[in-house]
Amino acid sequence: MEADAISPTLVPAPAPAAAEPLTEGALILPLDIMQRLDLAAIFGNTRPVELELGAGDGSFLINYTTLHPEHNFLGVERLLGRLRKIDRKGRRAALTNLRGLRVEAAYLLEWMIPPGSLATIHIYFPDPWPKRRHWKNRLINERFTQLAHTALQPGGTVFLRTDETTYFAQMERVFDANSDFERVPAPEELRAVKTDFERNFNAKGIPTNHAAYRRRG
Ligand SMILES: C[S@@+](CC[C@H](N)C(=O)[O-])C[C@H]1O[C@@H](n2cnc3c(N)ncnc32)[C@H](O)[C@@H]1O
């Protein structure tokens, strides 16, 4: 597939000044699966871009984006209802550095993210697929580490969290086996911002397993 050209159709109209209320859906990007995203045009600047895959209702994304106006944030979710919640919360918080996109996460990394363009990838509580016969459906696998390596800038980092211990073991195994990544600590400031699923699990006494891997070069 040819996916290198940058499409003017993926450049949304400039966001109105913060004082003006944004219309419903203003933060949701139009989808063109045949083109790579023009991140500078989408955000109107060249600040570092952080991506959250499977952002759910945006509980982490909205809070973390608010804390970091110096970065741009792209939230990806395949469920439209959840993406609309992200749009609604983001507009209410008048976030100009946030956009959402409805697309499948691995497809996005392979075909739509410009290679070497991301500062950070956040993946929190991805669908766990706990039954062994379903493990093949898990997002984080050996191939995923290669896609993440291509999408990240040198020094860019993948942050992972899950409650599911067999999935966490799989995450550690595939990233530890990829010599293009090194394991690094996750900043406390980041870990303190919980996701919706995480709060629910932690409230039931189920702890968060977390790991971070930095692209070496
Ligand atoms: C278990 S929920 C966790 C949501 C959020 N990260 C949290 O921790 O609260 C997983 C989310 O990922 C989304 N999702 C699962 N697989 C996906 C994929 N391949 N591409 C995009 N979104 C996906 C689901 O729709 C769901 O909202």
PDBQT file of the ligand as one rigid body, heavy atoms in Angstrom, charges set to zero:
ROOT
HETATM    1  C1  LIG A 301     -10.175  -2.089  28.443  1.00  0.00    +0.000 C 
HETATM    2  S1  LIG A 301     -10.462  -0.568  27.644  1.00  0.00    +0.000 S 
HETATM    3  C2  LIG A 301      -9.324   0.544  28.471  1.00  0.00    +0.000 C 
HETATM    4  C3  LIG A 301      -9.627   1.976  28.209  1.00  0.00    +0.000 C 
HETATM    5  C4  LIG A 301      -8.647   2.974  28.865  1.00  0.00    +0.000 C 
HETATM    6  N1  LIG A 301      -7.326   2.835  28.315  1.00  0.00    +0.000 N 
HETATM    7  C5  LIG A 301      -8.615   2.819  30.344  1.00  0.00    +0.000 C 
HETATM    8  O1  LIG A 301      -7.634   2.278  30.862  1.00  0.00    +0.000 OA
HETATM    9  O2  LIG A 301      -9.574   3.236  31.006  1.00  0.00    +0.000 OA
HETATM   10  C6  LIG A 301      -9.669  -0.807  26.078  1.00  0.00    +0.000 C 
HETATM   11  C7  LIG A 301     -10.073   0.231  25.062  1.00  0.00    +0.000 C 
HETATM   12  O3  LIG A 301      -9.326   0.048  23.882  1.00  0.00    +0.000 OA
HETATM   13  C8  LIG A 301     -10.177   0.102  22.756  1.00  0.00    +0.000 C 
HETATM   14  N2  LIG A 301      -9.540  -0.762  21.749  1.00  0.00    +0.000 N 
HETATM   15  C9  LIG A 301      -9.344  -2.093  21.883  1.00  0.00    +0.000 A 
HETATM   16  N3  LIG A 301      -8.663  -2.561  20.840  1.00  0.00    +0.000 NA
HETATM   17  C10 LIG A 301      -8.424  -1.510  20.019  1.00  0.00    +0.000 A 
HETATM   18  C11 LIG A 301      -7.762  -1.356  18.780  1.00  0.00    +0.000 A 
HETATM   19  N4  LIG A 301      -7.205  -2.419  18.184  1.00  0.00    +0.000 N 
HETATM   20  N5  LIG A 301      -7.700  -0.130  18.229  1.00  0.00    +0.000 NA
HETATM   21  C12 LIG A 301      -8.272   0.940  18.846  1.00  0.00    +0.000 A 
HETATM   22  N6  LIG A 301      -8.912   0.864  20.034  1.00  0.00    +0.000 NA
HETATM   23  C13 LIG A 301      -8.982  -0.340  20.615  1.00  0.00    +0.000 A 
HETATM   24  C14 LIG A 301     -11.521  -0.400  23.245  1.00  0.00    +0.000 C 
HETATM   25  O4  LIG A 301     -12.591   0.094  22.469  1.00  0.00    +0.000 OA
HETATM   26  C15 LIG A 301     -11.530   0.136  24.664  1.00  0.00    +0.000 C 
HETATM   27  O5  LIG A 301     -12.111   1.422  24.755  1.00  0.00    +0.000 OA
ENDROOT
TORSDOF 0
